[in-house]
């Protein structure tokens, strides 16, 4: 006679209906906690943390977005880790508010929009557009990455047009995505960067030349170098220095790539490094640089942000593997 009771290996997922549609109960609880008002969180922390030691342990181990990565099925877990669960547990929507993690999340969303949007589930699609909305709201608040975000919205609109007849999910959900893109685009078009008021504080142009030069040497994107040089005549002269463009060439390209446009037979000891960089970036593209990245702990198989860490069961410093946005998505066969 078959056993009709609940199998202990069952994931036991329950679904609840929210204003945004159906959500898994265990993920909805995590999402609800992350979306709480900052004042409510501060009040809860004040009530829950009575002494300094408990508070220190909460800050160092409690508020660390991380997720146990399960590859495939097992006896203990019948459902593998999904992309939607990763978005919630790694707090991707909140990560866009951190300048160190913004570019990483942007690259993940861009890859999904360009290559995988029409093949994703409706739940994953909703999480992607929720992250886009948080990104646009943060851009309007901070005034940073306006052009980059507008370009991302263009890619999203193109992906919606291409997947009009082949997408997964209802037509109503696809129409909601288009409405969200139009709304976000209108917000960015209406946004204007306000000029800084005279507050008596030091401006970028007031810094010593050595400080400005050191800042320019730390920029990995040539567009930032060029745009910064347009603000001031003296800064423009520094942005055209040969050593700066030589360093950009050495950082983004290998010697073999540079030799493509700089043959060994050449006798020129002082090549035009700016011209060489322009030729190489058109052919090979520049190297992607991220201030913060996701990593996979090789001891406990947890996904976590490197700058925040995770509560590993290993007392020693656990070894981890850095994950590029493409490597992160490959974990979910995307």
C-alpha positions as CSV (number, residue, x, y, z in Angstrom):
1,X,0.0,0.0,0.0
2,X,1.5,3.4,-0.9
3,X,2.5,5.8,1.7
4,X,0.3,8.9,1.4
5,X,2.0,11.1,4.1
6,X,4.3,14.0,3.4
7,X,7.8,12.7,2.4
8,X,10.5,14.1,4.7
9,X,12.5,15.0,1.6
10,X,9.8,17.3,0.2
11,X,10.9,20.9,0.0
12,X,7.5,21.9,1.6
13,X,7.3,25.1,-0.4
14,X,4.0,27.1,0.1
15,X,2.8,29.8,-2.2
16,X,1.2,33.0,-1.1
17,X,-0.6,35.6,-3.2
18,X,0.9,39.1,-3.0
19,X,0.2,42.4,-4.8
20,X,2.9,41.4,-7.3
21,X,1.6,37.9,-7.9
22,X,2.3,34.5,-6.4
23,X,5.5,34.1,-4.3
24,X,7.1,31.3,-2.4
25,X,6.5,31.8,1.3
26,X,10.0,31.3,2.4
27,X,11.4,33.7,-0.1
28,X,8.6,36.2,0.4
29,X,9.6,36.4,4.1
30,X,13.1,37.3,3.2
31,X,12.0,39.8,0.6
32,X,9.5,41.4,3.2
33,X,12.3,41.8,5.7
34,X,14.6,43.5,3.2
35,X,11.9,46.0,2.1
36,X,11.1,47.1,5.7
37,X,11.4,50.8,6.4
38,X,14.8,51.8,7.9
39,X,13.1,53.3,11.0
40,X,11.3,50.0,11.7
41,X,14.5,48.0,11.3
42,X,16.3,50.3,13.7
43,X,13.5,49.9,16.2
44,X,13.5,46.1,15.9
45,X,17.3,46.0,16.3
46,X,17.1,48.2,19.4
47,X,14.5,45.9,21.0
48,X,16.2,42.7,20.0
49,X,19.8,43.6,20.8
50,X,20.2,44.4,24.4
51,X,23.9,44.4,25.0
52,X,26.9,45.4,22.9
53,X,28.2,41.9,22.3
54,X,25.0,40.6,20.8
55,X,24.8,43.7,18.6
56,X,28.3,43.2,17.4
57,X,27.6,39.6,16.5
58,X,24.4,40.6,14.6
59,X,26.3,43.2,12.5
60,X,29.2,40.8,11.7
61,X,27.1,37.7,11.1
62,X,23.4,38.5,10.9
63,X,23.1,41.1,8.1
64,X,25.2,39.3,5.4
65,X,23.3,38.5,2.3
66,X,24.4,35.0,1.3
67,X,22.9,31.8,-0.1
68,X,23.7,28.1,0.0
69,X,24.2,27.0,-3.6
70,X,22.8,23.5,-4.3
71,X,23.7,22.1,-7.7
72,X,21.1,19.6,-9.0
73,X,18.9,17.5,-6.8
74,X,19.8,15.6,-3.7
75,X,18.1,13.5,-1.0
76,X,18.0,16.5,1.3
77,X,16.7,18.9,-1.3
78,X,14.7,18.0,-4.3
79,X,14.7,21.4,-6.0
80,X,18.0,23.0,-7.1
81,X,18.8,26.6,-6.4
82,X,16.9,29.0,-8.6
83,X,17.8,32.3,-10.1
84,X,14.8,34.0,-8.3
85,X,16.0,32.7,-5.0
86,X,19.5,34.1,-5.7
87,X,18.1,37.5,-6.5
88,X,16.3,37.6,-3.2
89,X,18.8,36.1,-0.8
90,X,21.8,38.0,-2.3
91,X,19.8,41.2,-2.1
92,X,20.4,42.2,-5.7
93,X,17.8,45.0,-5.5
94,X,19.6,46.5,-2.5
95,X,23.0,46.0,-4.1
96,X,22.4,48.6,-6.7
97,X,22.4,51.3,-4.0
98,X,26.1,50.4,-3.3
99,X,28.5,52.1,-5.7
100,X,30.9,49.2,-5.4
101,X,28.3,46.6,-6.5
102,X,26.3,48.7,-9.0
103,X,28.3,47.8,-12.1
104,X,28.3,44.1,-11.2
105,X,24.5,43.9,-10.9
106,X,24.1,46.0,-14.1
107,X,26.2,43.5,-16.0
108,X,24.2,40.6,-14.7
109,X,20.9,42.2,-15.7
110,X,22.3,43.3,-19.1
111,X,23.3,39.7,-19.9
112,X,19.9,38.4,-18.9
113,X,18.1,41.0,-20.9
114,X,20.1,40.6,-24.1
115,X,20.4,36.8,-24.2
116,X,17.8,35.1,-21.8
117,X,14.8,37.3,-21.1
118,X,12.3,35.5,-23.2
119,X,13.4,32.1,-21.9
120,X,13.1,33.0,-18.2
121,X,10.2,32.2,-16.0
122,X,7.6,34.9,-15.1
123,X,8.9,35.1,-11.5
124,X,12.5,35.7,-12.7
125,X,11.3,38.3,-15.1
126,X,9.5,40.2,-12.3
127,X,12.6,40.2,-10.2
128,X,14.7,41.6,-13.1
129,X,12.3,44.5,-13.6
130,X,12.1,45.1,-9.9
131,X,15.9,45.4,-9.8
132,X,15.6,47.8,-12.8
133,X,13.1,50.0,-11.0
134,X,15.4,50.1,-7.9
135,X,18.3,51.0,-10.2
136,X,16.4,53.9,-11.8
137,X,15.3,55.2,-8.4
138,X,18.8,55.1,-7.1
139,X,20.2,56.9,-10.2
140,X,17.6,59.7,-9.8
141,X,18.5,60.1,-6.2
142,X,22.3,60.0,-6.6
143,X,22.7,61.4,-10.1
144,X,25.2,58.7,-11.0
145,X,25.3,56.4,-14.0
146,X,22.4,58.1,-15.8
147,X,23.6,57.3,-19.4
148,X,24.5,53.7,-18.5
149,X,21.1,53.1,-17.0
150,X,19.4,54.7,-20.1
151,X,21.4,52.4,-22.3
152,X,20.3,49.4,-20.2
153,X,16.6,50.5,-20.6
154,X,17.2,50.6,-24.4
155,X,18.4,47.0,-24.3
156,X,15.4,46.0,-22.2
157,X,13.0,47.5,-24.7
158,X,14.7,45.8,-27.6
159,X,14.6,42.4,-25.7
160,X,10.8,42.9,-25.1
161,X,10.3,43.6,-28.8
162,X,12.3,40.6,-29.9
163,X,10.6,38.2,-27.5
164,X,7.1,39.4,-28.2
165,X,6.0,36.1,-29.8
166,X,8.3,33.6,-28.1
167,X,8.4,34.6,-24.5
168,X,7.5,32.5,-21.5
169,X,4.6,33.8,-19.3
170,X,1.4,35.5,-20.0
171,X,0.8,38.3,-22.5
172,X,-0.5,40.5,-19.6
173,X,2.8,40.1,-17.8
174,X,4.8,41.1,-20.9
175,X,2.6,44.2,-21.4
176,X,3.4,45.1,-17.7
177,X,7.1,44.9,-18.5
178,X,6.6,47.3,-21.4
179,X,4.7,49.7,-19.2
180,X,7.4,49.6,-16.6
181,X,10.1,50.4,-19.1
182,X,8.2,53.4,-20.5
183,X,7.6,54.7,-16.9
184,X,11.3,54.3,-16.0
185,X,12.4,55.9,-19.3
186,X,10.1,58.9,-18.7
187,X,11.6,59.3,-15.2
188,X,15.2,59.4,-16.6
189,X,14.3,61.7,-19.4
190,X,12.7,64.2,-17.0
191,X,15.7,64.0,-14.6
192,X,18.2,66.8,-14.7
193,X,21.4,66.9,-12.7
194,X,21.4,69.9,-10.4
195,X,24.4,72.1,-10.3
196,X,26.2,72.0,-7.0
197,X,25.6,75.0,-4.8
198,X,28.4,77.1,-3.3
199,X,28.9,75.5,0.1
200,X,32.5,76.5,0.7
201,X,33.8,73.0,0.4
202,X,36.7,72.0,-1.8
203,X,35.9,71.2,-5.4
204,X,37.6,68.6,-7.6
205,X,39.3,71.3,-9.6
206,X,40.7,72.9,-6.4
207,X,42.8,69.8,-5.6
208,X,46.6,69.8,-6.2
209,X,47.6,68.6,-9.6
210,X,49.3,65.5,-8.1
211,X,46.1,64.4,-6.5
212,X,44.0,64.9,-9.7
213,X,46.6,63.1,-11.7
214,X,46.6,60.2,-9.2
215,X,42.8,60.0,-9.4
216,X,42.9,59.9,-13.2
217,X,45.4,57.1,-13.1
218,X,43.0,55.0,-11.1
219,X,40.1,55.3,-13.6
220,X,39.7,52.1,-15.6
221,X,37.2,53.5,-18.1
222,X,38.6,55.9,-20.8
223,X,35.2,57.6,-21.0
224,X,35.5,58.8,-17.4
225,X,39.0,60.1,-18.2
226,X,37.7,62.1,-21.3
227,X,34.6,63.4,-19.5
228,X,36.7,64.6,-16.5
229,X,39.1,66.4,-18.9
230,X,36.2,68.4,-20.3
231,X,35.6,70.1,-17.0
232,X,38.8,72.2,-16.8
233,X,41.6,73.3,-19.1
234,X,44.3,72.1,-16.7
235,X,42.6,68.8,-16.1
236,X,42.3,68.4,-19.9
237,X,46.0,68.7,-20.2
238,X,46.5,66.0,-17.6
239,X,44.0,63.7,-19.3
240,X,46.1,63.8,-22.5
241,X,49.3,62.8,-20.9
242,X,51.2,59.9,-22.6
243,X,51.9,58.0,-19.4
244,X,48.1,57.9,-18.6
245,X,47.2,56.3,-21.9
246,X,50.1,54.0,-21.8
247,X,48.9,52.7,-18.4
248,X,45.4,52.2,-19.8
249,X,46.8,50.2,-22.6
250,X,48.9,48.0,-20.3
251,X,46.0,47.4,-18.0
252,X,43.3,46.5,-20.5
253,X,45.3,44.6,-23.2
254,X,47.9,41.9,-23.3
255,X,51.2,42.4,-25.1
256,X,50.1,40.2,-27.9
257,X,47.0,42.4,-28.4
258,X,49.1,45.5,-28.4
259,X,51.4,44.1,-31.0
260,X,48.5,43.7,-33.3
261,X,48.7,47.5,-33.9
262,X,52.3,47.9,-32.8
263,X,54.5,45.4,-34.8
264,X,57.8,44.5,-33.4
265,X,59.5,45.8,-36.6
266,X,58.5,49.3,-35.8
267,X,61.4,51.6,-34.8
268,X,59.2,54.2,-33.0
269,X,60.2,54.4,-29.3
270,X,57.3,56.8,-28.5
271,X,54.1,55.4,-30.0
272,X,50.9,57.3,-29.9
273,X,49.4,55.4,-26.9
274,X,46.0,57.2,-27.1
275,X,45.6,56.1,-30.8
276,X,46.8,52.6,-29.9
277,X,44.2,52.4,-27.1
278,X,41.5,53.5,-29.4
279,X,42.4,50.9,-32.0
280,X,42.6,48.1,-29.4
281,X,39.4,48.9,-27.6
282,X,37.5,48.8,-31.0
283,X,39.0,45.4,-31.8
284,X,39.1,43.6,-28.4
285,X,37.0,45.7,-26.0
286,X,38.2,46.8,-22.6
287,X,38.5,44.7,-19.5
288,X,35.6,44.8,-17.1
289,X,36.5,46.0,-13.6
290,X,34.3,45.6,-10.5
291,X,34.9,47.0,-7.1
292,X,33.0,44.2,-5.5
293,X,32.1,40.8,-6.8
294,X,30.2,37.7,-5.9
295,X,32.2,34.7,-4.7
296,X,31.6,31.0,-4.1
297,X,33.0,29.6,-0.8
298,X,34.8,26.4,-1.5
299,X,34.2,25.1,2.0
300,X,30.5,25.6,2.6
301,X,29.3,26.3,-1.0
302,X,27.8,29.7,-0.1
303,X,27.4,32.5,-2.6
304,X,28.2,35.9,-1.0
305,X,29.5,39.4,-1.6
306,X,33.2,39.7,-1.0
307,X,33.0,43.0,0.7
308,X,30.4,41.7,3.2
309,X,31.5,38.1,3.7
310,X,29.3,35.3,5.0
311,X,28.9,33.2,8.2
312,X,31.1,30.2,7.2
313,X,31.2,27.2,9.5
314,X,35.0,27.1,9.0
315,X,36.7,29.1,11.7
316,X,39.7,29.7,9.6
317,X,39.8,32.0,6.6
318,X,37.8,30.0,4.0
319,X,39.0,30.0,0.4
320,X,36.6,31.3,-2.2
321,X,36.4,31.6,-5.9
322,X,35.6,35.0,-7.5
323,X,32.6,34.9,-9.9
324,X,32.3,37.2,-12.9
325,X,28.7,38.0,-13.9
326,X,29.0,35.4,-16.7
327,X,30.3,32.8,-14.3
328,X,27.6,33.6,-11.8
329,X,24.9,33.0,-14.4
330,X,26.5,29.8,-15.5
331,X,25.8,28.3,-12.1
332,X,22.1,28.4,-13.1
333,X,22.8,27.1,-16.6
334,X,22.2,30.6,-18.1
